[in-house]
């Protein structure tokens, strides 16, 4: 895996994508993509707390968001990545891929969330990026299980895990509050054992073949 240290921050290389934590300097690019996709994203994301500044419109709020993510990395409780096309330094932001709620001890598990610019939908950048994050989670930070929770009618998000044939563990009723509604979620997961069994095929299909 292509991991380099840039100011103690991991940069993960995929076949066509680069994943790295967002920094304050990414504000303009992040705001532009989020504004264009606002209607779609607001439909599938939790509402902001009343009175909380909007990081899409407030640079200081975005800076605080970046600082919070940096602190999560330092504590080992979360790893947030922007998904970029192109080489580091001249890349274009197209989405995000986040490892959150990282728990150690006997659990060693995390949740995965993602979104992509609707203009890039259908190019399979997010399945590719999810494989990159799986490799990072299982091989670099020693997690045992990753879980992706998806509202059943969110067909675009479901398509990602279905393309990768992640195991569906069932449906959790009223699992998360999304856009003001307690929504059921389908639970998809992959464990370190499954990753070991499938690693070669997944990396060849989603990373090596697409980088050739």
N, C-alpha and C positions, 0 to 999 in steps of 0.2 A: 504494500500500500504506500502511496505517495503521501507521507506526512512530513511536513517541515515545521519548524518552530519559528513563528514570527511574533516577537514580543510575547513569548510564552503562550501563544495562541495556536491551536492546531489548524492547519490547512489541509483538507482532505481532497485528493484528486480522484475523480471518477473517469469514465471513458470520455465523456464530453463535458462534464460539469466539474466545477470546483466548489467545495463547501468550506466556508470560513465564517467565524463569528462576525456579526455586523458591528461596525464602529461608527462613531459620530459622523465621520466623513461620508458615510453612506446615506445620510439623511435624505438628501435630494432625490436620489435614485429610488430609495425605499418609499418615499412619499408619492412619487410619480406612479409607481406600480400599484401601491395600495389605493390611491385615488381612482385609478382606472378600473380597479377590481372591487371597489367598495361595496356595490350592491350584492355581488356574489359572496364576498367574504363575510359581510355582516350577517348574512343568512345562516352561516355555519359556525360562528364564533360567539363566545360569551359576551354579554354587554359590559361596557365599562362601568365601573362603580360611579354612582352619581357624584358629580363634582370633580372627578378625576380628569386631568388634562389629557387630550388626545395626542398620542405620540405621532400620529400622521400629520397633524397640523402644527404641533408645538415642538420645536427643535430641542428645547430643554427637556421636555418629557421623553423625547426619543433618546437623548443622552442619558437620562436616568434609567431608561429601559436597558440600554447597552451596559451601563454600570452594574445593574442588577444581574444581568446575564454573566458578566465578568466575575461577579462575586459567586454566583452559582458554580462556575467552572473552578474557582479557587477552592470552594468547599466540596466539590465533587458531587453536587446535587443536581446539576443540569448542564446540558451542552446544547447551545443554540447556534444554528448555522444558517447563513444566507446561502442560497443556491445561485451560482453564477455560471454563465457561459463565457468561455474564453480564458485566457491566461491571467494569472494573478497580476493585478496592476492595470489591466485593460479589460476587465470583465464586465458583463452586463447582468444585473440582478434580475432573476426571474421568479424567485419564491423563497420559501424558508423550509427548513427541516429541523425539528427540535426534539431533543431527548430531555424529558422533564420528569420530575418526581423520582429521581434516581435514589433507590434505597439499597443500602449495603447489608452486611450481616448475612443472615440465612436466606434473605429474599433475593438480593442482587438483581433487581429488576428496574425497568424504566418504561415510561410511556413515550410513544412517538407520535408527533403531530406534524402536519405538513400542509402547505398550500402552494399553488403555482399560478402565475400570470395566465389568465384565460387565453391570451394571444399565443401562448406556448403550449396550450393543452393539446394532447394528441401526439406530441413528440417524444413521449416516454422518458422525459428527463427526471420525473419524480420517482418512478420505479428504480431507475439507475441510481439516483441519489439515496434511496432507501437501502440499497445493497451496500453502498459506501458507508452509511451509518451503521448498518449491521456489522460490517467488518470492523469498524472502529469500536463499537460497543463490546463485541465478543473477544476481539483480539488485542485491543489496546487498553480498555478500562475494565476488562474482566467482569462483564455482566453475564448473567445466566439466562435472562428472559427479557424480551421486548414485547410490548403490547401496543396495538393500534386499535383505538375505539372509534367507531364510525356510526353516525346516524344512518339507519338502514336505507332511507331514500336518497342519501348522498351518493349517487351512482358514480360520480367522478372519483371520489375518494375510494370507494369500494373497488373500482376498476384497478387501482394500483396494487392492492393486496391480492386481488384475484389473479392478476397477471403473474405475480410472484408466487402464487399458490401458498400463501401463508395459511396456517391452520385456523379455522374459525372455531372458537370455544363456546359460542352461544350468544344469547342476547341478554343484556343487563337492563332491567326496566328502570326508567327515569334516572338514568345514570349520571348525566351532567345537565346543568342548566345552560342551554344554548339559545342565544337571542331572546332571553326572557322566558323560555319554556323548558321544563324538565323533560328531556328527550331520552328515549330508549337508545341504546348503542349496541351494535354488534362488536364482539371482542375477537380480534385476530391476534395471534401470537406466534413467536418463533423462539425456541430455546437454543442454548449453546450446543446441545447435542444435535439438534436438527441442522444448525448452521454447519457443524463439522461434516455431517453427511451430505449436505447440499452445496457447500461452499464452492467447490471446483466448477460445478455446472452453472451456478448463479453468477460467479465472477466471469466465467468465459462468455456466457450469454449476454450479460448486461454491462460488462466493463471492457473486457479484452476485445471482443468482436466489434464493439462500437468505437474503439480507439484505433482500429486498424485502417 
